Amino acid sequence: MSESAHPSSVPSASASAAGWRLEHSYARLPQLFHYAIAPTPVRAPRVVILNRRLAESLGLSADALAGSDGAEWFAGNRLPPGASPLAQAYAGHQYGHFTMLGDGRAILLGEQITPAGARVDIQLKGSGPTPFSRNGDGRAALGPMLREYIISEAMHALGIPTTRSLAVAATGEEVWRQDGPLPGAVLTRVAASHIRVGTFQWAAQNDEAALRALVDYTLRRHYPESAEAENPPLALLEAVIERQAALIAQWMRVGFVHGVMNTDNMALSGETIDYGPCAFIDAYDPATVFSSIDRRGRYAFGNQPAIAQWNLTRLAEALLPVLHSEEQPAIALAEATLGKFTDRFQHHWLAGMRKKLGLFTEEPEDATLIKNLLEWMHRTKADYTNTFAALAEDGPPPEDEEFIRWHQSWTERLSRQPQSAAESVQLRRASNPVFIPRNHLVEAALTAAQQGDLGPLERLLEVLTSPYDYTRTAPECRLPAPAGDTGYKTYCGT
């Protein structure tokens, strides 16, 4: 890239007022973890959508970001003051196959220090090629970037740990995909960090000293309470297992299918990351798959807990050299720690499902009560979200003999807890969303947006920001896909 092609970092008057406070702790890790490179400028940058509320929480001026400077920053034509762009290196198991990867179309600008003192990554996704692009164009299309904006913000509103979307900027250029030319765009993603299981796999392939440095850095950044443990790498593994068990249980609670649970898409922070071929289930079916390339159902809805454990096993393998100086004791430590995942996931999942049924207390047969409901939903192809929402609305049960018997068992179970019926309803409404990003509504909003009409997208986002609001009247946002609209497929966008 010629010197003239590099984005400018000279701050304007509005830049100084925007509130950027960028630091670069990740860049102090050994060189093998990152490669300094600037975004590739685009022809005609324009802000398509700006997350004003998120901007303000980051200490940024939404008004400053909404103007021409914001368009230049979000598209990569100019660097915000204090930015020091780099692409991160990592590896990953993709559909079970190990690959050396890295940021092929993403560039980290730095870490914004928020008014609350938090440190969060600011990353451009779709900002041009890097040394890790693997013959790709380094670009992104508008549709997939708006999809990530919608789904990540919906997940945040649902109370699930997630990366966030600060803005989507159009580039004024086309990208070429299987369907032909598409409008280009860049997403600005905000994350607790972009450290992945694949980052540890990369380090383990290269340098034990670098692996130890990464362990220390990750502990300081995400698990400071574990940094002084007797065995810090083991404490890190235990902490990540706990967060991932809780996260996957949350996905299952709301019917979310990630779709591409490769090890490079599991963040050590415990946030949901990478919204490519993701979607929410309508009719309950554990075998649901939306990704166009997941032909064997590896990442199906019901497989997500097992795949999370598989990914965590890969993390443990990467950590073996630093868990213990000898191989067999290291393996024993790893296996004993990994063995806790199933119980921790079951604990979090059962706690979440009890809340969905309005249960404050615990009884041994609760798991059977939940299992029976899910089996009925599977057999009858009942809508996952609407079934639980109907229970939260405390209306009459459907005229189905099997469900009526289940409903009687549930009612008897509710009667054995000291909390009132009103308290149970309140708990159910706080745990069962009325509104999720229905796949057909997301697609309709994306189609309109790519044709220049942001109205449907903005209306959908407005509903999704209050997913537990049972007072809102928006029946069209509660309906599953029309009858016959089956076989919904999503794509990774590259």
C-alpha positions as CSV (number, residue, x, y, z in Angstrom):
1,M,0.0,0.0,0.0
2,S,1.4,3.4,-1.0
3,E,1.9,6.0,1.7
4,S,-0.8,8.2,0.1
5,A,-3.3,5.3,0.4
6,H,-3.1,5.1,4.2
7,P,-6.0,6.6,6.1
8,S,-5.2,9.9,7.7
9,S,-4.8,10.1,11.5
10,V,-4.7,13.9,11.7
11,P,-7.5,14.9,14.1
12,S,-10.0,17.5,13.1
13,A,-11.8,19.8,15.5
14,S,-14.8,17.4,15.7
15,A,-12.4,14.5,16.2
16,S,-11.1,16.0,19.4
17,A,-14.7,16.5,20.6
18,A,-15.8,13.0,19.7
19,G,-14.4,11.5,22.9
20,W,-11.9,8.9,21.6
21,R,-9.7,7.5,24.4
22,L,-7.9,4.7,22.6
23,E,-5.2,2.5,24.3
24,H,-3.3,-0.5,23.0
25,S,-2.5,-3.1,25.6
26,Y,-3.0,-6.0,23.2
27,A,-0.3,-4.5,20.9
28,R,2.2,-5.0,23.8
29,L,1.9,-8.8,23.5
30,P,4.6,-10.6,21.5
31,Q,4.8,-9.7,17.8
32,L,3.4,-13.1,16.6
33,F,-0.1,-12.1,17.9
34,H,-0.6,-9.1,15.6
35,Y,0.4,-7.4,12.4
36,A,0.3,-3.6,12.0
37,I,-1.8,-2.6,9.0
38,A,-4.2,0.2,8.2
39,P,-7.7,-0.1,6.7
40,T,-8.0,0.3,3.0
41,P,-9.9,3.5,2.1
42,V,-13.2,3.3,0.2
43,R,-14.8,5.4,-2.5
44,A,-17.8,7.0,-0.8
45,P,-18.2,6.4,2.9
46,R,-21.7,7.0,4.5
47,V,-23.1,6.1,7.9
48,V,-26.0,3.8,7.4
49,I,-26.9,3.2,11.1
50,L,-25.3,4.5,14.3
51,N,-25.9,3.1,17.7
52,R,-26.2,6.4,19.6
53,R,-26.9,4.9,23.0
54,L,-23.9,2.6,22.8
55,A,-21.8,5.5,21.6
56,E,-22.6,7.6,24.6
57,S,-22.0,4.7,27.0
58,L,-18.5,4.4,25.5
59,G,-17.8,8.1,26.2
60,L,-18.2,9.0,22.5
61,S,-20.3,11.9,21.1
62,A,-23.1,10.4,19.0
63,D,-23.5,13.8,17.3
64,A,-19.8,13.9,16.3
65,L,-20.0,10.3,15.0
66,A,-23.1,10.9,13.0
67,G,-21.4,13.5,10.8
68,S,-18.8,13.2,8.0
69,D,-16.0,12.4,10.4
70,G,-17.9,9.4,11.6
71,A,-18.4,8.1,8.1
72,E,-14.7,8.5,7.5
73,W,-13.7,6.7,10.7
74,F,-16.3,3.9,10.4
75,A,-15.4,3.1,6.8
76,G,-11.6,3.2,7.5
77,N,-10.8,6.2,5.3
78,R,-9.4,8.1,8.4
79,L,-8.2,6.9,11.7
80,P,-9.7,8.2,14.9
81,P,-7.2,10.1,17.1
82,G,-5.0,7.7,19.0
83,A,-5.7,4.7,16.8
84,S,-3.0,2.2,16.0
85,P,-4.5,-0.4,13.7
86,L,-3.5,-4.0,13.6
87,A,-4.8,-7.4,12.5
88,Q,-4.9,-10.1,15.1
89,A,-3.4,-13.6,14.5
90,Y,-5.1,-16.8,15.6
91,A,-5.8,-20.3,14.5
92,G,-9.0,-22.4,14.8
93,H,-10.8,-25.6,14.3
94,Q,-13.3,-24.9,11.5
95,Y,-15.9,-27.8,11.4
96,G,-13.4,-29.9,13.2
97,H,-10.4,-29.2,10.9
98,F,-7.4,-27.2,12.2
99,T,-6.5,-24.1,10.2
100,M,-4.1,-21.2,10.7
101,L,-6.3,-18.1,10.4
102,G,-6.1,-14.5,11.6
103,D,-8.2,-11.4,10.9
104,G,-8.7,-11.7,7.2
105,R,-11.1,-8.7,6.9
106,A,-11.0,-7.1,10.3
107,I,-8.7,-4.5,11.9
108,L,-8.5,-3.5,15.5
109,L,-8.2,0.3,16.0
110,G,-7.5,0.1,19.7
111,E,-9.2,-0.2,23.1
112,Q,-11.6,2.5,24.1
113,I,-11.5,3.4,27.8
114,T,-15.1,4.1,28.8
115,P,-16.3,6.7,31.4
116,A,-16.9,3.7,33.7
117,G,-13.2,2.6,33.3
118,A,-13.9,-0.4,31.1
119,R,-11.6,-1.4,28.3
120,V,-13.3,-2.5,25.1
121,D,-12.0,-3.3,21.6
122,I,-13.0,-1.1,18.7
123,Q,-12.8,-3.2,15.5
124,L,-13.6,-2.5,11.9
125,K,-15.0,-5.6,10.1
126,G,-14.9,-5.5,6.3
127,S,-12.1,-2.9,6.2
128,G,-9.9,-4.4,3.6
129,P,-7.3,-7.2,3.1
130,T,-4.7,-8.1,5.6
131,P,-1.8,-10.7,5.6
132,F,-4.4,-13.2,6.9
133,S,-7.0,-12.7,4.1
134,R,-6.1,-16.1,2.4
135,N,-6.9,-14.7,-1.1
136,G,-10.1,-13.0,0.2
137,D,-11.0,-9.5,-0.6
138,G,-11.1,-8.4,3.0
139,R,-14.5,-6.7,2.4
140,A,-18.0,-7.2,3.7
141,A,-21.5,-6.8,2.2
142,L,-24.1,-4.5,3.6
143,G,-26.6,-7.3,4.3
144,P,-24.5,-9.4,6.6
145,M,-23.1,-6.4,8.5
146,L,-26.7,-5.1,9.2
147,R,-27.6,-8.7,10.2
148,E,-24.8,-8.6,12.8
149,Y,-26.0,-5.2,14.0
150,I,-29.6,-6.5,14.4
151,I,-28.8,-9.8,16.1
152,S,-26.1,-8.6,18.4
153,E,-28.2,-5.7,19.7
154,A,-31.2,-8.1,20.1
155,M,-28.9,-10.4,22.1
156,H,-27.8,-7.5,24.3
157,A,-31.4,-6.6,25.0
158,L,-32.2,-10.2,25.9
159,G,-29.5,-10.0,28.6
160,I,-27.0,-12.3,26.9
161,P,-23.3,-11.5,27.0
162,T,-22.4,-10.3,23.5
163,T,-20.2,-8.2,21.3
164,R,-22.0,-5.0,20.2
165,S,-22.4,-3.0,17.0
166,L,-21.5,0.6,17.1
167,A,-22.2,1.5,13.4
168,V,-22.5,0.2,9.9
169,A,-21.0,2.4,7.1
170,A,-21.6,1.9,3.4
171,T,-18.5,2.1,1.3
172,G,-20.0,3.2,-2.0
173,E,-18.3,0.1,-3.6
174,E,-19.5,-3.3,-4.6
175,V,-18.3,-6.7,-3.3
176,W,-18.6,-9.8,-5.3
177,R,-20.1,-13.0,-3.8
178,Q,-21.8,-16.1,-5.2
179,D,-24.9,-14.1,-5.8
180,G,-23.0,-11.5,-7.8
181,P,-22.3,-7.8,-6.9
182,L,-23.5,-6.6,-3.5
183,P,-23.3,-3.2,-1.8
184,G,-20.2,-3.0,0.4
185,A,-20.1,-2.0,4.1
186,V,-18.0,-1.9,7.2
187,L,-19.2,-2.8,10.7
188,T,-17.7,-1.2,13.8
189,R,-17.7,-3.9,16.5
190,V,-17.3,-3.4,20.2
191,A,-16.1,-6.3,22.3
192,A,-14.7,-6.9,25.7
193,S,-11.8,-8.3,23.7
194,H,-11.2,-10.4,20.6
195,I,-9.1,-13.1,22.4
196,R,-10.4,-16.5,21.2
197,V,-9.7,-20.1,21.9
198,G,-8.0,-19.9,18.5
199,T,-5.6,-17.2,19.8
200,F,-4.3,-19.8,22.4
201,Q,-4.1,-22.4,19.7
202,W,-2.0,-20.0,17.6
203,A,0.3,-19.4,20.6
204,A,0.6,-23.1,21.4
205,Q,1.8,-23.8,17.8
206,N,4.5,-21.2,18.0
207,D,6.1,-20.2,21.3
208,E,5.6,-21.3,25.0
209,A,6.8,-17.9,26.3
210,A,4.2,-16.2,24.1
211,L,1.6,-18.6,25.4
212,R,2.5,-17.7,29.0
213,A,2.3,-14.0,28.1
214,L,-1.2,-14.5,26.6
215,V,-2.4,-16.4,29.7
216,D,-1.2,-13.5,31.9
217,Y,-2.7,-10.9,29.7
218,T,-6.1,-12.7,29.5
219,L,-6.2,-13.1,33.2
220,R,-5.4,-9.4,33.9
221,R,-8.0,-8.3,31.3
222,H,-10.9,-10.6,32.0
223,Y,-10.3,-12.6,35.2
224,P,-8.2,-10.5,37.6
225,E,-9.6,-12.4,40.5
226,S,-7.8,-15.6,39.2
227,A,-4.5,-14.0,38.3
228,E,-2.9,-14.7,41.7
229,A,-4.1,-18.4,41.8
230,E,-1.6,-21.1,42.7
231,N,-1.9,-22.3,39.0
232,P,-2.9,-19.3,36.9
233,P,-3.3,-21.2,33.6
234,L,-5.6,-23.8,35.3
235,A,-7.5,-21.0,37.0
236,L,-8.0,-19.4,33.6
237,L,-9.3,-22.7,32.1
238,E,-11.8,-23.1,35.1
239,A,-13.0,-19.5,34.7
240,V,-13.6,-19.8,30.9
241,I,-15.4,-23.1,31.4
242,E,-17.8,-21.4,33.9
243,R,-18.5,-18.4,31.6
244,Q,-19.0,-20.6,28.5
245,A,-21.3,-22.9,30.4
246,A,-23.4,-20.0,31.5
247,L,-23.4,-18.4,28.0
248,I,-24.5,-21.5,26.1
249,A,-27.3,-22.1,28.6
250,Q,-28.5,-18.5,27.8
251,W,-28.4,-19.3,24.1
252,M,-30.5,-22.4,24.7
253,R,-32.9,-20.4,26.9
254,V,-33.9,-18.1,24.0
255,G,-33.6,-20.5,21.1
256,F,-30.5,-19.0,19.6
257,V,-28.4,-21.0,17.1
258,H,-24.9,-19.6,16.6
259,G,-24.3,-21.6,13.5
260,V,-20.5,-21.4,13.3
261,M,-19.1,-22.5,16.6
262,N,-15.5,-22.9,15.4
263,T,-12.8,-22.4,18.0
264,D,-11.9,-19.1,16.5
265,N,-15.5,-18.0,17.3
266,M,-15.4,-18.7,21.0
267,A,-14.2,-15.6,23.0
268,L,-12.3,-16.0,26.2
269,S,-14.4,-13.1,27.7
270,G,-17.5,-15.2,27.6
271,E,-19.3,-13.0,25.0
272,T,-21.1,-14.2,22.0
273,I,-19.0,-13.3,19.0
274,D,-19.4,-13.5,15.2
275,Y,-23.0,-13.3,13.9
276,G,-22.6,-15.0,10.5
277,P,-25.0,-17.9,9.9
278,C,-26.9,-17.4,13.1
279,A,-30.7,-17.4,13.7
280,F,-33.4,-18.2,16.2
281,I,-35.6,-21.3,16.1
282,D,-39.3,-21.0,15.5
283,A,-40.7,-24.6,15.9
284,Y,-38.8,-26.4,18.6
285,D,-36.4,-29.0,17.2
286,P,-33.0,-29.7,18.7
287,A,-31.8,-30.7,15.2
288,T,-32.4,-27.3,13.8
289,V,-29.6,-26.0,11.5
290,F,-29.6,-22.8,9.6
291,S,-26.1,-22.5,8.2
292,S,-25.9,-23.3,4.5
293,I,-22.6,-25.2,4.9
294,D,-23.4,-27.2,8.0
295,R,-24.7,-30.2,6.1
296,R,-24.2,-32.7,8.9
297,G,-25.6,-30.7,11.7
298,R,-22.4,-30.3,13.7
299,Y,-23.6,-26.9,15.0
300,A,-27.3,-27.7,15.4
301,F,-29.3,-26.1,18.2
302,G,-29.2,-29.1,20.4
303,N,-25.5,-29.8,19.8
304,Q,-24.3,-26.5,21.1
305,P,-23.4,-27.6,24.7
306,A,-21.4,-30.6,23.4
307,I,-19.6,-28.4,20.8
308,A,-18.8,-25.8,23.5
309,Q,-17.1,-28.6,25.5
310,W,-15.3,-29.8,22.4
311,N,-13.9,-26.3,21.9
312,L,-12.9,-26.0,25.5
313,T,-11.0,-29.2,25.2
314,R,-9.0,-27.6,22.4
315,L,-8.3,-24.7,24.7
316,A,-7.1,-27.1,27.4
317,E,-4.9,-28.9,24.9
318,A,-3.3,-25.5,24.0
319,L,-2.7,-24.8,27.7
320,L,-1.1,-28.2,28.4
321,P,2.5,-26.9,28.3
322,V,1.8,-24.3,31.0
323,L,-0.6,-26.3,33.2
324,H,2.3,-28.5,34.4
325,S,5.9,-29.1,33.5
326,E,5.2,-32.7,32.9
327,E,2.8,-34.0,30.2
328,Q,0.8,-36.6,32.2
329,P,0.0,-34.4,35.2
330,A,-0.9,-31.6,32.8
331,I,-3.4,-33.9,31.0
332,A,-4.8,-35.1,34.4
333,L,-5.4,-31.5,35.5
334,A,-7.0,-30.6,32.1
335,E,-9.3,-33.6,32.1
336,A,-10.5,-33.1,35.7
337,T,-11.3,-29.4,34.9
338,L,-13.0,-30.2,31.6
339,G,-15.1,-32.7,33.4
340,K,-16.9,-29.9,35.3
341,F,-18.4,-28.4,32.2
342,T,-21.4,-30.7,31.9
343,D,-22.5,-30.1,35.5
344,R,-22.0,-26.4,35.2
345,F,-23.9,-26.2,32.0
346,Q,-26.7,-28.3,33.4
347,H,-26.8,-26.1,36.5
348,H,-27.2,-22.9,34.5
349,W,-29.6,-24.4,32.0
350,L,-31.9,-25.8,34.6
351,A,-31.8,-22.5,36.6
352,G,-32.8,-20.7,33.4
353,M,-35.6,-23.1,32.5
354,R,-37.0,-23.0,36.0
355,K,-37.3,-19.3,35.7
356,K,-39.1,-19.7,32.3
357,L,-41.6,-21.8,34.2
358,G,-41.9,-19.4,37.1
359,L,-40.2,-21.7,39.6
360,F,-38.3,-20.1,42.5
361,T,-37.6,-23.3,44.4
362,E,-35.9,-26.6,43.3
363,E,-37.4,-30.0,43.2
364,P,-35.7,-33.2,41.9
365,E,-38.5,-33.8,39.3
366,D,-38.1,-30.3,37.7
367,A,-35.8,-31.6,35.0
368,T,-38.5,-34.2,34.0
369,L,-41.2,-31.5,34.0
370,I,-39.1,-29.4,31.6
371,K,-38.1,-32.4,29.5
372,N,-41.8,-33.4,29.0
373,L,-42.7,-30.0,27.9
374,L,-39.9,-29.8,25.3
375,E,-40.8,-33.3,24.0
376,W,-44.4,-32.2,23.5
377,M,-43.2,-29.1,21.7
378,H,-41.0,-31.1,19.5
379,R,-43.8,-33.6,18.5
380,T,-46.3,-30.9,17.9
381,K,-43.8,-28.5,16.2
382,A,-44.9,-25.8,18.7
383,D,-43.2,-22.4,18.5
384,Y,-40.5,-22.2,21.1
385,T,-40.8,-18.5,22.0
386,N,-44.6,-18.3,21.8
387,T,-45.2,-21.4,23.9
388,F,-43.2,-20.0,26.8
389,A,-44.6,-16.5,26.3
390,A,-48.1,-18.0,26.5
391,L,-47.2,-19.6,29.8
392,A,-46.0,-16.2,31.0
393,E,-49.2,-14.6,29.9
394,D,-51.0,-17.1,32.1
395,G,-53.8,-17.8,29.6
396,P,-55.8,-21.0,29.2
397,P,-53.8,-24.0,27.9
398,P,-54.3,-25.2,24.3
399,E,-56.9,-27.9,23.8
400,D,-54.4,-30.8,23.6
401,E,-54.8,-33.7,26.0
402,E,-51.1,-34.3,26.4
403,F,-50.4,-30.6,27.1
404,I,-53.4,-30.3,29.5
405,R,-51.9,-33.2,31.5
406,W,-48.5,-31.5,31.5
407,H,-50.2,-28.1,32.5
408,Q,-51.8,-29.8,35.4
409,S,-48.4,-31.2,36.6
410,W,-46.9,-27.7,36.2
411,T,-49.8,-26.1,38.1
412,E,-49.4,-28.6,41.0
413,R,-45.6,-27.8,41.0
414,L,-46.3,-24.1,41.2
415,S,-48.6,-24.6,44.2
416,R,-45.8,-26.2,46.2
417,Q,-43.7,-23.1,46.3
418,P,-44.3,-20.2,48.8
419,Q,-44.2,-17.4,46.2
420,S,-47.5,-16.1,45.0
421,A,-49.0,-16.7,41.6
422,A,-48.4,-13.0,40.7
423,E,-44.7,-13.4,41.6
424,S,-44.4,-16.4,39.4
425,V,-46.0,-14.6,36.5
426,Q,-43.5,-11.7,37.0
427,L,-40.6,-14.1,37.0
428,R,-41.9,-15.8,33.8
429,R,-42.3,-12.5,32.0
430,A,-38.8,-11.5,33.0
431,S,-37.4,-14.8,31.6
432,N,-39.4,-15.4,28.4
433,P,-39.0,-12.9,25.6
434,V,-42.1,-11.9,23.7
435,F,-40.0,-10.7,20.8
436,I,-37.0,-12.3,19.1
437,P,-35.4,-11.5,15.8
438,R,-37.8,-13.6,13.7
439,N,-35.9,-14.8,10.7
440,H,-38.4,-13.7,8.1
441,L,-38.6,-10.3,9.7
442,V,-34.9,-9.9,9.7
443,E,-34.7,-10.9,6.0
444,A,-37.5,-8.5,5.1
445,A,-35.7,-5.7,6.9
446,L,-32.3,-6.5,5.3
447,T,-33.9,-6.6,1.8
448,A,-35.5,-3.2,2.3
449,A,-32.3,-1.7,3.7
450,Q,-30.3,-2.9,0.8
451,Q,-32.8,-1.1,-1.5
452,G,-32.4,2.1,0.5
453,D,-35.3,1.8,2.9
454,L,-34.2,1.6,6.5
455,G,-37.8,1.9,7.9
456,P,-38.4,-1.8,8.5
457,L,-35.0,-2.3,10.1
458,E,-35.5,0.7,12.4
459,R,-39.0,-0.5,13.4
460,L,-37.7,-4.0,14.0
461,L,-34.8,-2.8,16.2
462,E,-37.2,-0.6,18.2
463,V,-39.2,-3.7,19.1
464,L,-36.2,-5.9,19.8
465,T,-34.8,-3.4,22.3
466,S,-37.7,-4.4,24.7
467,P,-38.0,-8.1,24.2
468,Y,-39.7,-8.7,27.6
469,D,-42.3,-6.0,27.2
470,Y,-45.7,-7.8,27.4
471,T,-47.5,-4.5,27.2
472,R,-46.3,-3.8,23.7
473,T,-48.8,-4.3,20.9
474,A,-46.9,-5.6,17.9
475,P,-48.5,-8.9,16.9
476,E,-46.8,-9.0,13.5
477,C,-43.4,-9.3,15.4
478,R,-44.7,-12.4,17.3
479,L,-45.7,-14.5,14.4
480,P,-43.4,-17.3,13.2
481,A,-42.6,-17.7,9.6
482,P,-45.6,-18.2,7.3
483,A,-46.7,-21.8,6.8
484,G,-44.7,-23.4,4.0
485,D,-41.8,-21.0,4.6
486,T,-39.3,-23.8,5.6
487,G,-35.7,-24.5,5.0
488,Y,-34.4,-21.1,6.0
489,K,-30.7,-20.8,5.3
490,T,-28.1,-18.3,6.4
491,Y,-24.6,-17.6,5.1
492,C,-21.3,-16.5,6.5
493,G,-21.1,-13.4,4.3
494,T,-17.5,-14.0,3.1
